[in-house]
Amino acid sequence: MKELDFLNRLKKEKKIRLLESNSELKNSYLEKSKSNLIAAKILLANNRFEESVSLSYYSMYHSLSALLYLVGIKSENHSASIIILKEIFSIDNSKLLFAKKERVDKQYYTSFFISKEDVKEMITIAENFNNLILEFFSNLKTEQIKFYRNKFISLLKFKKI
């Protein structure tokens, strides 16, 4: 499996690690997520479409980071985090993959057209994704957190902390 090989390589490079569950970091990343989404809306209102797309994606990514820290996973790689979302939590990652591609295209390239409607759609995608993640981990009990943590440990053969 190509994705598992990728995750194992990042594990060896210590770019993904097992930590203790951290509610403080979870809350910090949720705040970053909220702030990024507010900024994306302000940028949209000021016709700064490219930047709004980027911050919409980062809002989603920070929500995902909050979930990972809740379970005790540190990932320094966006692609790895997105894979973990699907493989460990069984949450559809297609909207996040789409947002990441849009962010890369708009941030690094100049040959694109983006409309106000495109950006509104991106913000809606971010809001829906963030709500999904928030609802998901708001309902997690201690046993479920352990289950996802153990699934991650088993997948990448980490030693339990």
Summary of the structure (lengths in Angstrom):
residues: 161
radius of gyration: 16.2
end to end distance: 26.2
largest distance: 49.3
contacts: 505
relative contact order: 0.18
helix: 76%
strand: 4%
